[in-house]
Amino acid sequence: MDRFAEHRGLLYAVAYRVLGSVADAQDVVQDAWLRWSKVDADSVQDVEGYLVRVVTRLAIDRLRSAAVRRESYVGPWLPEPMITSPDAADDVVRADAVSTAVLLVLEALSPTERAVFVLNEAFGYSYAEIADILDRRVADVRQLAHRARKAVAARRQRYDTDRGTQRQVTERFLAACENGDVEALMAVLAPDVTLISDGGGLTGAPRKPVVGPLSVARAFLVGSNRRPIGSQYAIEELNGAPGITIRSADGPVLAITLHQVDGAVRTIHVVSNPEKLGGLSHPA
């Protein structure tokens, strides 16, 4: 099974980017391992290609079933946050590919388009390699990639990727929250800032986007006063960039990712659904 272990990180990374869910990605990798355990490993010449093929197809099937579940989801749906290593952020392309903003944009794609986009854009697989993975013609894969890139370009916002700026703004945001300083918090927010919260109907998270600096600042300060007694804020690496977590003695409570433009926070993603915080314990 060592040959599978060599590729586990890659398989998890592919599954997470296709699915946007830590739990589902873990399940897919586990299913792939079960299939691999029944194969004569010595008969497989290209182990990576074989395993990526299995994981991608499993992820596409799971994404199709997930789409049905999300139709009845309570409130906004956001990708599950994930602790990433600082090394991931050194590669801007890789860090951007796993950001919650990009993963959310990918929700506009069909499962197959999303898989093609992820394999090509995030991992550099050629159209011919992807065609083999999906059992499609190269011309079909090229067309899927074109449609996917066009859809992503139409929806994607370009956020700051400078590490120093990201960290500085995140620190200022956190300090304002901890101090209950509305003016300081508003100072780091863009005029058109939008807060999107995913509580899945299980927490007190707003079920509609909150827009504007004053409304967003008030929402955060009210939420800060309601956090569990003894819980702690921390700045951690979330999805390839500095983010904020709140943890209590019982485990993670909330994850905040800040998406910035010109040094100001334009979009804030907050996940408090306890069923979607498993990735805060699993570095990528």
Phi and psi in degrees as GROMACS dihedral restraints (atoms count N, CA, C in turn):
[ dihedral_restraints ]
;  ai    aj    ak    al  type     phi  dphi    fc
    3     4     5     6     1   -62.3    20    10
    4     5     6     7     1   -31.7    20    10
    6     7     8     9     1   -67.0    20    10
    7     8     9    10     1   -32.7    20    10
    9    10    11    12     1   -69.1    20    10
   10    11    12    13     1   -43.7    20    10
   12    13    14    15     1   -59.7    20    10
   13    14    15    16     1   -33.3    20    10
   15    16    17    18     1   -60.2    20    10
   16    17    18    19     1   -29.3    20    10
   18    19    20    21     1  -109.3    20    10
   19    20    21    22     1     3.4    20    10
   21    22    23    24     1   -58.0    20    10
   22    23    24    25     1   -43.1    20    10
   24    25    26    27     1   -59.8    20    10
   25    26    27    28     1   -44.6    20    10
   27    28    29    30     1   -63.0    20    10
   28    29    30    31     1   -44.1    20    10
   30    31    32    33     1   -62.5    20    10
   31    32    33    34     1   -42.7    20    10
   33    34    35    36     1   -64.4    20    10
   34    35    36    37     1   -41.1    20    10
   36    37    38    39     1   -63.3    20    10
   37    38    39    40     1   -42.4    20    10
   39    40    41    42     1   -64.0    20    10
   40    41    42    43     1   -48.6    20    10
   42    43    44    45     1   -61.4    20    10
   43    44    45    46     1   -42.8    20    10
   45    46    47    48     1   -65.0    20    10
   46    47    48    49     1   -41.2    20    10
   48    49    50    51     1   -70.1    20    10
   49    50    51    52     1   -32.1    20    10
   51    52    53    54     1   -74.1    20    10
   52    53    54    55     1   -37.3    20    10
   54    55    56    57     1   -97.8    20    10
   55    56    57    58     1   -30.9    20    10
   57    58    59    60     1    70.6    20    10
   58    59    60    61     1    17.7    20    10
   60    61    62    63     1  -136.0    20    10
   61    62    63    64     1   125.5    20    10
   63    64    65    66     1   -65.1    20    10
   64    65    66    67     1   -48.6    20    10
   66    67    68    69     1   -62.3    20    10
   67    68    69    70     1   -44.9    20    10
   69    70    71    72     1   -65.5    20    10
   70    71    72    73     1   -38.1    20    10
   72    73    74    75     1   -63.7    20    10
   73    74    75    76     1   -41.4    20    10
   75    76    77    78     1   -63.5    20    10
   76    77    78    79     1   -40.8    20    10
   78    79    80    81     1   -63.9    20    10
   79    80    81    82     1   -41.4    20    10
   81    82    83    84     1   -63.6    20    10
   82    83    84    85     1   -44.3    20    10
   84    85    86    87     1   -63.7    20    10
   85    86    87    88     1   -39.0    20    10
   87    88    89    90     1   -64.1    20    10
   88    89    90    91     1   -42.7    20    10
   90    91    92    93     1   -62.3    20    10
   91    92    93    94     1   -39.2    20    10
   93    94    95    96     1   -64.0    20    10
   94    95    96    97     1   -39.3    20    10
   96    97    98    99     1   -62.9    20    10
   97    98    99   100     1   -41.3    20    10
   99   100   101   102     1   -61.9    20    10
  100   101   102   103     1   -39.7    20    10
  102   103   104   105     1   -68.6    20    10
  103   104   105   106     1   -40.0    20    10
  105   106   107   108     1   -64.5    20    10
  106   107   108   109     1   -35.0    20    10
  108   109   110   111     1   -65.4    20    10
  109   110   111   112     1   -17.9    20    10
  111   112   113   114     1   -99.3    20    10
  112   113   114   115     1     3.5    20    10
  114   115   116   117     1  -102.8    20    10
  115   116   117   118     1   146.3    20    10
  117   118   119   120     1   -75.6    20    10
  118   119   120   121     1    99.3    20    10
  120   121   122   123     1   -57.4    20    10
  121   122   123   124     1   -33.6    20    10
  123   124   125   126     1   -67.5    20    10
  124   125   126   127     1   -18.2    20    10
  126   127   128   129     1   -87.5    20    10
  127   128   129   130     1    -7.1    20    10
  129   130   131   132     1   -96.0    20    10
  130   131   132   133     1   113.6    20    10
  132   133   134   135     1   -77.6    20    10
  133   134   135   136     1   -43.3    20    10
  135   136   137   138     1  -110.9    20    10
  136   137   138   139     1    90.5    20    10
  138   139   140   141     1   -64.7    20    10
  139   140   141   142     1   -46.7    20    10
  141   142   143   144     1   -58.8    20    10
  142   143   144   145     1   -48.0    20    10
  144   145   146   147     1   -59.7    20    10
  145   146   147   148     1   -42.1    20    10
  147   148   149   150     1   -63.3    20    10
  148   149   150   151     1   -47.9    20    10
  150   151   152   153     1   -69.9    20    10
  151   152   153   154     1   -39.1    20    10
  153   154   155   156     1   -64.3    20    10
  154   155   156   157     1   -36.4    20    10
  156   157   158   159     1   -61.8    20    10
  157   158   159   160     1   -46.7    20    10
  159   160   161   162     1   -63.3    20    10
  160   161   162   163     1   -47.9    20    10
  162   163   164   165     1   -64.4    20    10
  163   164   165   166     1   -42.1    20    10
  165   166   167   168     1   -63.0    20    10
  166   167   168   169     1   -44.6    20    10
  168   169   170   171     1   -67.2    20    10
  169   170   171   172     1   -39.3    20    10
  171   172   173   174     1   -63.6    20    10
  172   173   174   175     1   -40.3    20    10
  174   175   176   177     1   -66.2    20    10
  175   176   177   178     1   -39.7    20    10
  177   178   179   180     1   -62.3    20    10
  178   179   180   181     1   -44.9    20    10
  180   181   182   183     1   -61.6    20    10
  181   182   183   184     1   -42.2    20    10
  183   184   185   186     1   -69.3    20    10
  184   185   186   187     1   -34.9    20    10
  186   187   188   189     1   -65.8    20    10
  187   188   189   190     1   -36.4    20    10
  189   190   191   192     1   -63.8    20    10
  190   191   192   193     1   -42.3    20    10
  192   193   194   195     1   -71.9    20    10
  193   194   195   196     1   -32.3    20    10
  195   196   197   198     1   -65.9    20    10
  196   197   198   199     1   -33.4    20    10
  198   199   200   201     1   -59.9    20    10
  199   200   201   202     1   -36.2    20    10
  201   202   203   204     1   -67.8    20    10
  202   203   204   205     1   -43.0    20    10
  204   205   206   207     1   -63.8    20    10
  205   206   207   208     1   -36.6    20    10
  207   208   209   210     1   -70.2    20    10
  208   209   210   211     1   -18.9    20    10
  210   211   212   213     1   -64.5    20    10
  211   212   213   214     1   -27.0    20    10
  213   214   215   216     1  -105.7    20    10
  214   215   216   217     1    11.4    20    10
  216   217   218   219     1   -68.5    20    10
  217   218   219   220     1   139.7    20    10
  219   220   221   222     1   -86.4    20    10
  220   221   222   223     1   120.4    20    10
  222   223   224   225     1    79.2    20    10
  223   224   225   226     1  -174.8    20    10
  225   226   227   228     1   -62.3    20    10
  226   227   228   229     1   144.7    20    10
  228   229   230   231     1  -104.1    20    10
  229   230   231   232     1   130.0    20    10
  231   232   233   234     1  -125.3    20    10
  232   233   234   235     1   153.0    20    10
  234   235   236   237     1   -60.7    20    10
  235   236   237   238     1   152.2    20    10
  237   238   239   240     1   -71.8    20    10
  238   239   240   241     1   130.7    20    10
  240   241   242   243     1   -68.9    20    10
  241   242   243   244     1   152.7    20    10
  243   244   245   246     1  -142.7    20    10
  244   245   246   247     1   134.0    20    10
  246   247   248   249     1   -68.4    20    10
  247   248   249   250     1   128.2    20    10
  249   250   251   252     1  -119.1    20    10
  250   251   252   253     1   158.3    20    10
  252   253   254   255     1   -78.3    20    10
  253   254   255   256     1   151.1    20    10
  255   256   257   258     1   -56.7    20    10
  256   257   258   259     1   -28.4    20    10
  258   259   260   261     1   -61.4    20    10
  259   260   261   262     1   -33.0    20    10
  261   262   263   264     1   -63.6    20    10
  262   263   264   265     1   -33.1    20    10
  264   265   266   267     1   -75.7    20    10
  265   266   267   268     1   -16.0    20    10
  267   268   269   270     1   -68.7    20    10
  268   269   270   271     1   -24.7    20    10
  270   271   272   273     1  -101.5    20    10
  271   272   273   274     1   103.5    20    10
  273   274   275   276     1   -59.8    20    10
  274   275   276   277     1   -39.4    20    10
  276   277   278   279     1   -63.2    20    10
  277   278   279   280     1   -45.8    20    10
  279   280   281   282     1   -67.1    20    10
  280   281   282   283     1   -42.3    20    10
  282   283   284   285     1   -63.9    20    10
  283   284   285   286     1   -41.9    20    10
  285   286   287   288     1   -66.1    20    10
  286   287   288   289     1   -35.5    20    10
  288   289   290   291     1   -65.8    20    10
  289   290   291   292     1   -22.1    20    10
  291   292   293   294     1  -107.3    20    10
  292   293   294   295     1     2.6    20    10
  294   295   296   297     1   -66.5    20    10
  295   296   297   298     1   149.2    20    10
  297   298   299   300     1   -64.7    20    10
  298   299   300   301     1   -29.6    20    10
  300   301   302   303     1   -64.4    20    10
  301   302   303   304     1   -44.3    20    10
  303   304   305   306     1   -69.6    20    10
  304   305   306   307     1   -43.5    20    10
  306   307   308   309     1   -60.1    20    10
  307   308   309   310     1   -34.1    20    10
  309   310   311   312     1   -69.1    20    10
  310   311   312   313     1   -39.4    20    10
  312   313   314   315     1   -61.4    20    10
  313   314   315   316     1   -37.4    20    10
  315   316   317   318     1   -64.9    20    10
  316   317   318   319     1   -16.4    20    10
  318   319   320   321     1   -63.5    20    10
  319   320   321   322     1   -19.3    20    10
  321   322   323   324     1   -77.0    20    10
  322   323   324   325     1   -11.2    20    10
  324   325   326   327     1   -91.4    20    10
  325   326   327   328     1   156.7    20    10
  327   328   329   330     1   -70.6    20    10
  328   329   330   331     1   160.0    20    10
  330   331   332   333     1   -54.4    20    10
  331   332   333   334     1   -41.9    20    10
  333   334   335   336     1   -70.5    20    10
  334   335   336   337     1   -41.3    20    10
  336   337   338   339     1   -60.2    20    10
  337   338   339   340     1   -41.1    20    10
  339   340   341   342     1   -64.5    20    10
  340   341   342   343     1   -43.4    20    10
  342   343   344   345     1   -62.2    20    10
  343   344   345   346     1   -43.3    20    10
  345   346   347   348     1   -62.2    20    10
  346   347   348   349     1   -46.0    20    10
  348   349   350   351     1   -60.7    20    10
  349   350   351   352     1   -47.5    20    10
  351   352   353   354     1   -62.3    20    10
  352   353   354   355     1   -48.5    20    10
  354   355   356   357     1   -63.6    20    10
  355   356   357   358     1   -37.6    20    10
  357   358   359   360     1   -82.0    20    10
  358   359   360   361     1   -50.2    20    10
  360   361   362   363     1   -79.1    20    10
  361   362   363   364     1   -40.3    20    10
  363   364   365   366     1   -89.7    20    10
  364   365   366   367     1   -29.2    20    10
  366   367   368   369     1  -121.1    20    10
  367   368   369   370     1    -4.2    20    10
  369   370   371   372     1    74.5    20    10
  370   371   372   373     1    19.6    20    10
  372   373   374   375     1   -71.4    20    10
  373   374   375   376     1   141.1    20    10
  375   376   377   378     1   -75.7    20    10
  376   377   378   379     1   164.9    20    10
  378   379   380   381     1   -60.5    20    10
  379   380   381   382     1   -37.4    20    10
  381   382   383   384     1   -65.0    20    10
  382   383   384   385     1   -41.3    20    10
  384   385   386   387     1   -66.0    20    10
  385   386   387   388     1   -41.2    20    10
  387   388   389   390     1   -67.2    20    10
  388   389   390   391     1   -37.5    20    10
  390   391   392   393     1   -59.4    20    10
  391   392   393   394     1   -38.8    20    10
  393   394   395   396     1   -69.3    20    10
  394   395   396   397     1   -39.6    20    10
  396   397   398   399     1   -63.3    20    10
  397   398   399   400     1   -41.3    20    10
  399   400   401   402     1   -96.9    20    10
  400   401   402   403     1    -3.1    20    10
  402   403   404   405     1    57.6    20    10
  403   404   405   406     1    48.9    20    10
  405   406   407   408     1  -123.7    20    10
  406   407   408   409     1   164.4    20    10
  408   409   410   411     1   -74.1    20    10
  409   410   411   412     1   150.5    20    10
  411   412   413   414     1   -59.8    20    10
  412   413   414   415     1   -40.3    20    10
  414   415   416   417     1   -61.8    20    10
  415   416   417   418     1   -37.2    20    10
  417   418   419   420     1   -67.0    20    10
  418   419   420   421     1   -41.7    20    10
  420   421   422   423     1   -64.3    20    10
  421   422   423   424     1   -41.0    20    10
  423   424   425   426     1   -61.7    20    10
  424   425   426   427     1   -40.0    20    10
  426   427   428   429     1   -68.5    20    10
  427   428   429   430     1   -40.9    20    10
  429   430   431   432     1   -61.3    20    10
  430   431   432   433     1   -41.9    20    10
  432   433   434   435     1   -64.6    20    10
  433   434   435   436     1   -39.9    20    10
  435   436   437   438     1   -63.4    20    10
  436   437   438   439     1   -45.8    20    10
  438   439   440   441     1   -63.6    20    10
  439   440   441   442     1   -41.1    20    10
  441   442   443   444     1   -65.0    20    10
  442   443   444   445     1   -46.1    20    10
  444   445   446   447     1   -62.5    20    10
  445   446   447   448     1   -38.9    20    10
  447   448   449   450     1   -64.8    20    10
  448   449   450   451     1   -43.3    20    10
  450   451   452   453     1   -66.6    20    10
  451   452   453   454     1   -41.0    20    10
  453   454   455   456     1   -66.4    20    10
  454   455   456   457     1   -43.8    20    10
  456   457   458   459     1   -61.6    20    10
  457   458   459   460     1   -33.1    20    10
  459   460   461   462     1   -72.2    20    10
  460   461   462   463     1   -24.7    20    10
  462   463   464   465     1  -109.8    20    10
  463   464   465   466     1   -17.4    20    10
  465   466   467   468     1   -78.5    20    10
  466   467   468   469     1   134.3    20    10
  468   469   470   471     1  -102.7    20    10
  469   470   471   472     1   141.3    20    10
  471   472   473   474     1   -90.1    20    10
  472   473   474   475     1   115.1    20    10
  474   475   476   477     1  -105.4    20    10
  475   476   477   478     1   161.6    20    10
  477   478   479   480     1   -59.9    20    10
  478   479   480   481     1   138.7    20    10
  480   481   482   483     1  -119.0    20    10
  481   482   483   484     1     0.6    20    10
  483   484   485   486     1   -68.4    20    10
  484   485   486   487     1   122.1    20    10
  486   487   488   489     1   -62.6    20    10
  487   488   489   490     1   -40.8    20    10
  489   490   491   492     1   -62.8    20    10
  490   491   492   493     1   -45.1    20    10
  492   493   494   495     1   -64.3    20    10
  493   494   495   496     1   -44.2    20    10
  495   496   497   498     1   -57.7    20    10
  496   497   498   499     1   -46.5    20    10
  498   499   500   501     1   -66.0    20    10
  499   500   501   502     1   -44.3    20    10
  501   502   503   504     1   -62.6    20    10
  502   503   504   505     1   -46.1    20    10
  504   505   506   507     1   -65.1    20    10
  505   506   507   508     1   -40.2    20    10
  507   508   509   510     1   -62.9    20    10
  508   509   510   511     1   -40.9    20    10
  510   511   512   513     1   -64.9    20    10
  511   512   513   514     1   -41.3    20    10
  513   514   515   516     1   -65.5    20    10
  514   515   516   517     1   -41.0    20    10
  516   517   518   519     1   -61.2    20    10
  517   518   519   520     1   -46.9    20    10
  519   520   521   522     1   -64.7    20    10
  520   521   522   523     1   -43.3    20    10
  522   523   524   525     1   -60.5    20    10
  523   524   525   526     1   -41.1    20    10
  525   526   527   528     1   -65.1    20    10
  526   527   528   529     1   -39.6    20    10
  528   529   530   531     1   -64.2    20    10
  529   530   531   532     1   -45.8    20    10
  531   532   533   534     1   -65.2    20    10
  532   533   534   535     1   -33.0    20    10
  534   535   536   537     1   -90.3    20    10
  535   536   537   538     1    -5.1    20    10
  537   538   539   540     1    64.3    20    10
  538   539   540   541     1    33.4    20    10
  540   541   542   543     1   -97.7    20    10
  541   542   543   544     1   100.8    20    10
  543   544   545   546     1   -62.6    20    10
  544   545   546   547     1   -45.5    20    10
  546   547   548   549     1   -64.5    20    10
  547   548   549   550     1   -41.6    20    10
  549   550   551   552     1   -65.8    20    10
  550   551   552   553     1   -35.8    20    10
  552   553   554   555     1   -68.9    20    10
  553   554   555   556     1   -43.4    20    10
  555   556   557   558     1   -63.9    20    10
  556   557   558   559     1   -27.9    20    10
  558   559   560   561     1   -67.2    20    10
  559   560   561   562     1   -22.4    20    10
  561   562   563   564     1   -99.4    20    10
  562   563   564   565     1     0.3    20    10
  564   565   566   567     1   -98.7    20    10
  565   566   567   568     1   141.5    20    10
  567   568   569   570     1   -72.8    20    10
  568   569   570   571     1   155.1    20    10
  570   571   572   573     1   -57.8    20    10
  571   572   573   574     1   -29.7    20    10
  573   574   575   576     1  -106.2    20    10
  574   575   576   577     1    28.1    20    10
  576   577   578   579     1   -58.2    20    10
  577   578   579   580     1   142.4    20    10
  579   580   581   582     1  -130.5    20    10
  580   581   582   583     1   132.3    20    10
  582   583   584   585     1  -105.9    20    10
  583   584   585   586     1   124.8    20    10
  585   586   587   588     1  -118.8    20    10
  586   587   588   589     1   123.0    20    10
  588   589   590   591     1  -117.6    20    10
  589   590   591   592     1   136.4    20    10
  591   592   593   594     1  -118.3    20    10
  592   593   594   595     1   101.9    20    10
  594   595   596   597     1  -111.5    20    10
  595   596   597   598     1    -6.6    20    10
  597   598   599   600     1    61.1    20    10
  598   599   600   601     1    19.8    20    10
  600   601   602   603     1    77.6    20    10
  601   602   603   604     1     5.4    20    10
  603   604   605   606     1  -102.7    20    10
  604   605   606   607     1    -9.8    20    10
  606   607   608   609     1  -131.2    20    10
  607   608   609   610     1  -177.0    20    10
  609   610   611   612     1   -87.2    20    10
  610   611   612   613     1    20.8    20    10
  612   613   614   615     1   -64.0    20    10
  613   614   615   616     1   142.3    20    10
  615   616   617   618     1   -57.6    20    10
  616   617   618   619     1   138.7    20    10
  618   619   620   621     1   -94.4    20    10
  619   620   621   622     1     1.2    20    10
  621   622   623   624     1  -132.8    20    10
  622   623   624   625     1   153.5    20    10
  624   625   626   627     1   -58.5    20    10
  625   626   627   628     1   144.2    20    10
  627   628   629   630     1  -105.7    20    10
  628   629   630   631     1   128.9    20    10
  630   631   632   633     1  -121.8    20    10
  631   632   633   634     1   140.5    20    10
  633   634   635   636     1    99.4    20    10
  634   635   636   637     1   142.9    20    10
  636   637   638   639     1   -56.2    20    10
  637   638   639   640     1   -45.9    20    10
  639   640   641   642     1   -67.2    20    10
  640   641   642   643     1   -45.3    20    10
  642   643   644   645     1   -64.8    20    10
  643   644   645   646     1   -40.9    20    10
  645   646   647   648     1   -67.3    20    10
  646   647   648   649     1   -44.2    20    10
  648   649   650   651     1   -60.8    20    10
  649   650   651   652     1   -44.8    20    10
  651   652   653   654     1   -63.3    20    10
  652   653   654   655     1   -40.1    20    10
  654   655   656   657     1   -61.6    20    10
  655   656   657   658     1   -39.8    20    10
  657   658   659   660     1   -70.5    20    10
  658   659   660   661     1   -40.8    20    10
  660   661   662   663     1   -70.1    20    10
  661   662   663   664     1   -34.6    20    10
  663   664   665   666     1   -65.6    20    10
  664   665   666   667     1   -44.1    20    10
  666   667   668   669     1   -63.8    20    10
  667   668   669   670     1   -36.4    20    10
  669   670   671   672     1   -63.3    20    10
  670   671   672   673     1   -37.1    20    10
  672   673   674   675     1   -72.2    20    10
  673   674   675   676     1   -16.6    20    10
  675   676   677   678     1   -99.8    20    10
  676   677   678   679     1    -0.5    20    10
  678   679   680   681     1   -68.6    20    10
  679   680   681   682     1   155.1    20    10
  681   682   683   684     1   -56.2    20    10
  682   683   684   685     1   142.9    20    10
  684   685   686   687     1   -60.7    20    10
  685   686   687   688     1   132.5    20    10
  687   688   689   690     1    85.9    20    10
  688   689   690   691     1    -4.8    20    10
  690   691   692   693     1   -72.7    20    10
  691   692   693   694     1   156.3    20    10
  693   694   695   696     1  -128.2    20    10
  694   695   696   697     1   139.0    20    10
  696   697   698   699     1   -79.2    20    10
  697   698   699   700     1   153.1    20    10
  699   700   701   702     1  -156.8    20    10
  700   701   702   703     1   147.5    20    10
  702   703   704   705     1   -93.0    20    10
  703   704   705   706     1   122.6    20    10
  705   706   707   708     1  -134.7    20    10
  706   707   708   709     1   163.4    20    10
  708   709   710   711     1   -78.7    20    10
  709   710   711   712     1   110.3    20    10
  711   712   713   714     1  -118.2    20    10
  712   713   714   715     1   119.9    20    10
  714   715   716   717     1    51.1    20    10
  715   716   717   718     1    43.3    20    10
  717   718   719   720     1    85.2    20    10
  718   719   720   721     1     9.5    20    10
  720   721   722   723     1  -154.0    20    10
  721   722   723   724     1   162.9    20    10
  723   724   725   726     1   -62.1    20    10
  724   725   726   727     1   133.2    20    10
  726   727   728   729     1  -137.8    20    10
  727   728   729   730     1  -179.9    20    10
  729   730   731   732     1  -122.9    20    10
  730   731   732   733     1   134.1    20    10
  732   733   734   735     1  -121.1    20    10
  733   734   735   736     1   155.0    20    10
  735   736   737   738     1  -121.7    20    10
  736   737   738   739     1   125.4    20    10
  738   739   740   741     1  -125.5    20    10
  739   740   741   742     1   142.0    20    10
  741   742   743   744     1  -115.5    20    10
  742   743   744   745     1  -178.6    20    10
  744   745   746   747     1   -63.5    20    10
  745   746   747   748     1   -22.5    20    10
  747   748   749   750     1   -88.7    20    10
  748   749   750   751     1    -7.7    20    10
  750   751   752   753     1   130.2    20    10
  751   752   753   754     1  -170.4    20    10
  753   754   755   756     1   -65.7    20    10
  754   755   756   757     1   141.9    20    10
  756   757   758   759     1  -110.9    20    10
  757   758   759   760     1   -33.9    20    10
  759   760   761   762     1  -164.4    20    10
  760   761   762   763     1   150.9    20    10
  762   763   764   765     1  -133.1    20    10
  763   764   765   766     1   135.0    20    10
  765   766   767   768     1  -122.4    20    10
  766   767   768   769     1   127.1    20    10
  768   769   770   771     1  -118.7    20    10
  769   770   771   772     1   133.3    20    10
  771   772   773   774     1  -109.2    20    10
  772   773   774   775     1   125.3    20    10
  774   775   776   777     1  -109.6    20    10
  775   776   777   778     1   119.9    20    10
  777   778   779   780     1  -112.6    20    10
  778   779   780   781     1   148.7    20    10
  780   781   782   783     1  -131.8    20    10
  781   782   783   784     1   122.0    20    10
  783   784   785   786     1    54.1    20    10
  784   785   786   787     1    40.3    20    10
  786   787   788   789     1    79.4    20    10
  787   788   789   790     1     7.2    20    10
  789   790   791   792     1  -122.6    20    10
  790   791   792   793     1   146.5    20    10
  792   793   794   795     1   -79.0    20    10
  793   794   795   796     1   116.9    20    10
  795   796   797   798     1   -99.7    20    10
  796   797   798   799     1   -36.9    20    10
  798   799   800   801     1  -133.1    20    10
  799   800   801   802     1   135.3    20    10
  801   802   803   804     1  -123.8    20    10
  802   803   804   805     1   127.2    20    10
  804   805   806   807     1  -110.0    20    10
  805   806   807   808     1   125.7    20    10
  807   808   809   810     1  -124.0    20    10
  808   809   810   811     1   125.3    20    10
  810   811   812   813     1  -115.7    20    10
  811   812   813   814     1   120.9    20    10
  813   814   815   816     1  -123.8    20    10
  814   815   816   817     1    -4.8    20    10
  816   817   818   819     1   -59.6    20    10
  817   818   819   820     1   114.3    20    10
  819   820   821   822     1   -60.1    20    10
  820   821   822   823     1   -22.5    20    10
  822   823   824   825     1   -76.8    20    10
  823   824   825   826     1    -7.9    20    10
  825   826   827   828     1  -117.1    20    10
  826   827   828   829     1    18.0    20    10
  828   829   830   831     1  -108.7    20    10
  829   830   831   832     1     9.8    20    10
  831   832   833   834     1   -62.2    20    10
  832   833   834   835     1   -28.0    20    10
  834   835   836   837     1   -70.5    20    10
  835   836   837   838     1    -8.9    20    10
  837   838   839   840     1   -78.7    20    10
  838   839   840   841     1    -2.8    20    10
  840   841   842   843     1  -115.4    20    10
  841   842   843   844     1     3.9    20    10
  843   844   845   846     1  -129.7    20    10
  844   845   846   847     1    87.4    20    10
  846   847   848   849     1   -57.7    20    10
  847   848   849   850     1   141.8    20    10
